[in-house]
């Protein structure tokens, strides 16, 4: 997490914030970041009051009474709460964001479940109309050129600054998504970034038939390769990777993080393997040229593509055609299905969608006039020496992955009855409208949810507004808990309480990721008995992706989609029946 989600109200306007096309302004990015306010520490009493209010609909009266006693003890003047609050305030004075490092470690790098399904989101892009290898490679070439065009804005620090409510937003995550990769560790992973300095990345990784290639994407004069040049290079890659019997080395990245860390260290003992892995890690991004998906009926096609983006379909299909630790992996299948999967640690969704919007628009541009090109060197095939031990690691990863693939229940629903235009016409925030519909659908589905879905049906707008200003209840409570751990004092009883566990168990994890492109992001549930819901409100329709686990008898993605559609329609009827104000 970074300040994008947590801007305070006191952002100072700065003359350097306006987009420019004049090339690089020295230190523009740094000056912008320094002009932003630091993340505030919310008042302790405010958070505790809101915490108790949030618990009311989700715990019993008996549990609530017990929690009220713990809160009363925690908030006493001069007590443990006040001491931890002062510790957080000291931390906030020394850092731009008192939470970001802690959040990165606890939410991502120390998370030990596989990044596949459990952490990494996917994006389903509109189906392309190519039907053959030529079309696939031509589209891939144009897409790579679009990525490099976006990268030039990052490198020149000419990316337009984003605003919310007239206030400039933190742009830091945009500078973390290219040339970066997650590295597995035995207890905690790490992130490497090769976007800056003399050893800046000049290549992408291309993977086809489980075989990885290092493709330089810049000419010797520093200019990016053209679409035609890239197309020719991709053809060379395709023609030298026609064998389909290769060991899917990339499947190792789908495993439990501790298991992958052991396999990773084992893999890197070999010099050739180490060089190949480093080339993948240092690359700007990965482009996955996938085999066609199994044919399915039209009504389940989008859901099947979402599954392909999240996990690749299992060991029999395209899961070996990935390196899931890579921050950005663009996926283009021979049948026209395409999208992206990204490793979540360096970035939230908005920078990824901004990049995608730019790239998709770029692919629609007519190609420029072709000029004679100098012959380009053959892309370098990344070789791996597969020992019996590594082969055994691959087989274990395959088995574990296939269990995950079978367990994921995902439904993409395009709600065609209306889009964001309708709630706007009723002077209602589209996001608040959809959040209430999700609550209603979940309630009708026989459940009621916790803090994850704005803590009950009351005031979703207010709570989201508070979160944007850095006053999120769960983040502040987490900070107080982590401050106690850092101070090496015993964890306060407040955080050992059943009610705290209930409040932090996010049965309904939702995210609006709006895009100009008619696409939808998708992610797995964050708890075994929960739903993951992502939505992109377009003007005339709304794209939803709903996920659940088959191993949970109480959740069902298609059933949730049914209740969600009904909730949206019922809410429209309710609004249209209500007498209109004369104001």
PyMOL commands that set and color helices and strands:
alter all, ss='L'
color gray80, all
select helices_A, chain A and resi 3-5+15-17+28-35+44-55+61-74+80-94+100-109+133-155+172-175+227-239+249-254+257-267+271-282+298-311+319-321+344-346+349-363+388-407+420-425+430-444+451-453+460-468+473-486+493-495+498-503+557-577
alter helices_A, ss='H'
color red, helices_A
select strands_A, chain A and resi 121-124+163-164+167-168+180-183+190-193+203-208+211-216+286-290+328-333+338-342+380-382+408-415+508-512+520-522+531-537+542-549
alter strands_A, ss='S'
color yellow, strands_A
deselect
rebuild
show_as cartoon
